[in-house]
Amino acid sequence: MLEEPLALIIAVAVFVFGLVSRRIEQVALTAPMLFTGLGVLISPLLLNLSEHDVSAQGLKTIAEFTLILILFTDASQIERKHLVQFEILPIRLLAIGLPLTIIAGTWVAHTLLGISWLSAALLAVILTPTDAALAQSIFDHKEIDESLRHSVSVESGLNDGLALPVLLLVLALISAGSMIEFDHWQWLGFFLQQVLLGTVVGIAVGRLGGYLVQTASESSLMSPVYQRLSSLSLAVLAYTVSEAIGGNGFISAFMAGLFLQSHRTIVIQRLKEFGAAEGQLLSLLMFFLFGLIYIPEALPLIDGYTVIYALLSLTIIRMIPVFISLLGSGLSFKQQSFLAWFGPRGIASILYLLLAVDELGFADKIDHYPQLFATTVVTIFMSIILHGLSTQLWSRLFKT
């Protein structure tokens, strides 16, 4: 898939970054920032060290696999007792904040960019999901309230799956050319099917898979190496089974990690460690390819309106709906601002853009595709930088 110079560059970059990773993170630089920058550095924009040869389908596969593993691993780190204790916050963010964000993003895109309502809705949905990979950086900051870190994790884990049926609906309307054939009840049934089947399959795979790993380990049937590999197997199993029966694979992968059933701390720890390591590697590869391929392609298409929409998407379009969803929550303004700000865009948005092109056959079938592509890329790039730099700032704010 990758030519030798690229493989060598990635291998050296991961090794070198690992050697100094703790020190780099202390100066507010994150791995996604550095690997995106590395991709830009060796791209035709600057050094032009290597000709990339990665197809859209290859990128889509990497993005899907990365997101599945990250969702599973992040969910496995959440204490299930917090579901009762903190869940009202993620429910507010998902049930109120998410649809309001899509509506706001659609209206602003139509008004500011002058594109059709369906194209505006497509852009809004692509940029609505928050990125679990970029949200990982806040988990180590214990001074930030646990309920807030939990809410960011659950929201970023579930909104990918919840937004996917909406994306498919918009793509179906674009393909049909109008809303005449739109059946509200049929779409509602499809949405509920995606969520319910994804949830059921995920819980079943997590609980049964964890139980089997635990039993096999206690019976000395399973070596530690394969205990670690199980995280990869269970994440993919949850996704593929759910997709095969009409459920949402991303929701399923997240729920499998969340309901991973095992009473042995060491087994759970091994599952988490392997999943976190593999997920991080794939995430870095995805951001590297984003900098290498997407940014050079988008640069000639960027204009002032694209940049303005990207800024609005990361601020007003995201933050006002979150503030509305948190009315009456009892959170302080600082806590609400944290949840409103921490909606980074990343791998999920890249994947949704690829899904849109894949679903419609080719980019030319999407009205104003150059604007949609450029705006998506700019928003993700700005999010990688701004959200990465803001982690240390929020940590200091919560210390005071």
ZIZIRA-V964537 format. One record per pair of residues at least 12 apart in sequence whose ideal C-beta (glycine too) atoms are under 6 Angstrom apart, sorted by the first residue. I is the first residue (numbers start at 1). J is the second residue. If there is no record, write none. Layout:
BEGIN
I_J / I_J
END
This chain:
BEGIN
1_58 / 5_50 / 6_50 / 13_38 / 28_389 / 28_392 / 30_137 / 30_388 / 31_284 / 32_287 / 32_384 / 33_384 / 33_388 / 35_284 / 35_287 / 35_288 / 36_287 / 36_290 / 36_291 / 36_384 / 38_288 / 39_288 / 39_291 / 39_292 / 40_291 / 40_295 / 43_292 / 43_296 / 44_296 / 45_296 / 52_292 / 52_293 / 56_354 / 60_354 / 62_286 / 63_286 / 63_347 / 63_350 / 63_351 / 66_282 / 66_283 / 66_286 / 66_347 / 67_347 / 68_235 / 68_239 / 68_253 / 69_235 / 69_275 / 69_278 / 69_279 / 70_132 / 70_133 / 70_279 / 71_132 / 71_157 / 71_253 / 71_254 / 72_235 / 72_253 / 72_256 / 72_257 / 73_275 / 73_276 / 73_279 / 74_132 / 74_153 / 74_157 / 75_157 / 75_254 / 75_257 / 75_258 / 76_257 / 76_260 / 76_272 / 78_153 / 78_258 / 82_150 / 86_147 / 86_150 / 89_151 / 90_151 / 90_154 / 90_155 / 92_325 / 93_155 / 93_325 / 94_158 / 96_325 / 97_321 / 97_322 / 97_325 / 98_159 / 100_321 / 101_128 / 101_318 / 101_321 / 102_124 / 102_125 / 102_128 / 104_317 / 104_321 / 105_124 / 105_317 / 106_120 / 106_121 / 106_124 / 108_312 / 108_317 / 109_123 / 109_124 / 112_305 / 112_309 / 113_305 / 113_371 / 115_368 / 116_367 / 118_173 / 118_174 / 119_367 / 119_368 / 121_170 / 122_170 / 123_372 / 125_163 / 125_166 / 125_167 / 125_170 / 126_349 / 126_352 / 126_353 / 126_376 / 127_313 / 127_345 / 127_349 / 127_379 / 128_163 / 129_159 / 129_160 / 129_163 / 129_348 / 130_156 / 130_159 / 130_343 / 130_344 / 131_344 / 131_345 / 131_346 / 131_347 / 131_348 / 132_156 / 132_157 / 133_283 / 133_346 / 133_347 / 134_344 / 134_346 / 134_387 / 135_152 / 135_156 / 137_391 / 141_395 / 143_398 / 143_399 / 144_398 / 148_338 / 152_342 / 157_254 / 160_250 / 160_348 / 161_248 / 161_250 / 161_251 / 165_191 / 165_194 / 167_352 / 169_187 / 171_359 / 193_246 / 194_247 / 194_248 / 197_245 / 197_246 / 197_247 / 198_242 / 198_247 / 198_248 / 198_251 / 198_252 / 199_255 / 201_241 / 201_242 / 201_247 / 201_252 / 202_238 / 202_252 / 202_255 / 202_256 / 203_255 / 203_259 / 205_234 / 205_237 / 205_238 / 205_256 / 206_256 / 206_259 / 206_260 / 207_259 / 207_261 / 209_234 / 210_260 / 210_261 / 210_262 / 211_261 / 213_230 / 213_267 / 214_262 / 214_264 / 214_267 / 217_267 / 227_267 / 227_270 / 228_270 / 228_274 / 230_271 / 231_271 / 231_274 / 231_275 / 234_256 / 235_253 / 238_252 / 238_253 / 238_256 / 239_252 / 239_253 / 286_347 / 294_377 / 298_374 / 298_377 / 301_370 / 301_374 / 302_374 / 302_378 / 306_374 / 306_375 / 306_378 / 309_375 / 310_378 / 310_379 / 310_382 / 313_379 / 314_383 / 318_343 / 319_340 / 322_339 / 322_340 / 323_336 / 323_340 / 344_383 / 344_387 / 345_379 / 345_380 / 345_383 / 346_380 / 349_376 / 349_380 / 353_376
END
